[in-house]
């Protein structure tokens, strides 16, 4: 029963995502291309933040002389 409720909630969120972004008007292959691009851009942003943020944080801490 809990798995069914979880599936209903996830499908409702997906439906809301389709409505808010107006993806419901696209064909399935267009929707797949858009979602693939969205996921790849989000993945690149997360990866870039993971790789470069520590360097920037350390530079800021050195600038304010909080770290020697």
Secondary structure in CASP SS format (residue, H / E / C, confidence):
PFRMAT SS
TARGET T0000
AUTHOR 0000-0000-0000
METHOD secondary structure of the structure
MODEL  1
X C 1.00
X H 1.00
X H 1.00
X H 1.00
X H 1.00
X H 1.00
X H 1.00
X H 1.00
X H 1.00
X H 1.00
X H 1.00
X H 1.00
X H 1.00
X H 1.00
X H 1.00
X H 1.00
X H 1.00
X H 1.00
X H 1.00
X H 1.00
X H 1.00
X C 1.00
X H 1.00
X H 1.00
X H 1.00
X C 1.00
X C 1.00
X H 1.00
X H 1.00
X H 1.00
X H 1.00
X H 1.00
X H 1.00
X H 1.00
X H 1.00
X H 1.00
X H 1.00
X H 1.00
X H 1.00
X H 1.00
X H 1.00
X H 1.00
X H 1.00
X H 1.00
X H 1.00
X H 1.00
X H 1.00
X H 1.00
X H 1.00
X H 1.00
X H 1.00
X H 1.00
X H 1.00
X H 1.00
X H 1.00
X H 1.00
X H 1.00
X H 1.00
X H 1.00
X H 1.00
X H 1.00
X H 1.00
X H 1.00
X C 1.00
X C 1.00
X C 1.00
X C 1.00
X C 1.00
END
